[in-house]
Amino acid sequence: MKRILIFMVLLVVAAPALMAQRIHYVNDDGIEVLPAHIDPTSGDTIPYIVLKNLYCFNRKRFKGAKYEREYWRMVNDVKKTLPIAKDARRLLMAAYDTCQVMTERQQSKYFKQLEKDLWVKYKPQLKKLNYRQGKLLVRLIDRECNKQSYQIIREFLGRTRAAFWQGFGKLFGVSLKSEWEPDGKDKQLEDICLQVEQGMI
């Protein structure tokens, strides 16, 4: 027992030194990778690795076959709509960056062209979504962008267009002002999203 304890202590103490010896290496893409980082505040050079968040979930137990079917249908819906919501976030960030250096007139032209391009690119995908998935997409966009779909449309296309799309959505029972509540009504969906992102389901 004592030997194991000594070995573990030595391993913990020696690990940073062993990591420091391997200063860099070139990966398969020909990119030089540096595993050790320098802390900008203290100048400390102890190697560390930034890991992704790890989420633990209870084993899923269902009250009956109906609830299990609903759950897996929800998983399928998230798998279909989450990539589109992530694309929306990426496009939104790119649009914000592009707009920083434009005049209002240039922005107006840019948004009109962007809207046309988005219709061409995403119309086939969006046509395949059913009502439930479309409603979910609006909420997932809020999750990814941390902004309601209504706010995004208003910022880029103006109040009139935002009000039009909000009214159009209301006809079908979809509110562009719906908010993502990860600790409230969207808790189960948030858990599913996290598991899909981690490749667990």
N, C-alpha and C positions, 0 to 999 in steps of 0.2 A: 504493500500500500504506500509505504514511504517513497519507494522508487518511482511509482506512478506519479505521485504528487510532485517530486523533484523534477521529473521529466516534463510535466505540464507547465511548471513554473519556468523552466528553461526554454520551453517552446514559446511561451508568451513573451519572454524577455528577448529571445533571439529572433522572433518573427520580423520586427521592424528592421533589424540589421540585415537579415536575409533579403528582405524586400528592397532595402536601400542599395544593395549590391547590384540588383538588376535595374539599373537606372532607366533604360529605355529598350524598347524592342519595336520591330516593324511588323505590323499585322498583315493579313492576306491582301489588303487593298493597297499596301505600300505606304501606309500612314504610320508615322512614328508615334508611339503611345508612351506617355510618361505616367507610371502608376503612382509616383510620389508627388504630393502637392505641397506648396509652401503656404503657410498661414499668413495672409497679408498683414494681420495686426501684430503678431509676435515674431514673424520670420521663422517660425518653427517648421522643421522639415520632416517631421514624423510622418511616414506614409499612412494614408488612410484611403478607404474606398467608399464612395457614395453608393449606397444600395437603394434599390426601389423600395417603396413602402410595401410592407407585407401585411395583408389583411387575413384575419382568421374568421371563419364563419361556422356557425353551428350546422350540424348535419340536418339537411332539410327533411322534415317530417310533414306529411300531408294528412288532412282529416279524411280525405277520400279521393277517389279517382278523378272526380270533377275538379277538385282543387289542384291536383297534380297536372291535369291537362291545361288549366288556366295558367299555371306557373310556367310550364314549358312553352306555351304560346307567347307569354310575356318575354321569355328569354329569346325566342325567335324574332319577336318584334324589335327588341333591343339590338340584336345582332344585325338586323337589316337597317335600322335607322341611326345607330351610334356612329358608324363611319361617315354618314352624311353630315351629322352634327359636328363632327371633328373637322371635316372639310370646311364647314361654315366658319368655324373658329379661325382656321388657318387663313381663309379668304378675308375675313373681317380684319385680322391683324395686318395682312398685306395691304388692304385698302386704307386702313388708318395710316400706315407708314407712307403710302403713296400720296395721300391727301395733304400731308404736312407741308409739302413744297409747292402746292398748287394754289392758284387763285380760285375764287368762287366760280367763275365762268368755266375754268378748266375742270374743276371738280364736277360741275353739272354734266359736262360732256363725258367725263370719265365714268360717272355713275350710270348714265344712259347706256354707254357701251358695255359696261360691266353687267348691267341687268340683262341685256341681249345675250351676252356670252353665257351667263348663268342659265338662262332659259334653254339655250341650245344644249348645254352640257348636262343639266340635271333634269330636264323635262322627261326623258325616257325613264329615268330612275324613279322620279316622283309619281309618274303615272302608274307604276306597278305597286305603289303603296296603297293599302286599304285605308278606310276611315280611321280605324284604331291606331294604325301605324303613323298616319299623318298627324293625328292629335299628339301622339307620343313624340314625334319629331320636333314639334313646337316646344315641348317641355325640355327635350334634350338639348336643343339649341340654347335655351336659357341656362342649362347646366354647364355646357361647354364654354359659352361666351360670357357667362355671369351677367347677362342682360336679357331682358324680355325681347321677344321677336318684334313686338310693337316699337320698342325704343330703337332697335337697330334700323327698322324701316323708316322711322321718323327722322333719324339722324342722316340717313343717306338719301332718302327720296322725298322727304318733307312730310308735314302734318297731314296734308290732304290725302296723299297716297296711303299713309299709315292708317288714317281713319277709314278709308275705303276698304283696305284689306282686313281691318278689324271687323267692320260691318259684314263683309263677305264671309269671314270665318264664323261669325256669330250665327249666320243663317244655317250653318252646318254644326253648330254646337262647339266650335273651336274658338277659344279666346287666345289672341296673340299676347295678352297681358298676363297669362298664367305664369306663375313663378315656381321654380324648382325648390322643393322643401325636403332636403336629404334626411333630416331628422324628424320629419312629420309624415305627411301623406305619401311622400315618394321614397320612404325608407326602403321598401322592398325593391323598388326599381333601382335605387342607388346601389344596393348590395349586388343586384344583377349586373349593373354597369361595371362595378369594380371587378367582379369575377370575370366578366367578358374581357375587360382590359388586361387582366392578369393571365388570360388564357386558361382559366380554371373550368369554364364551361363553354 
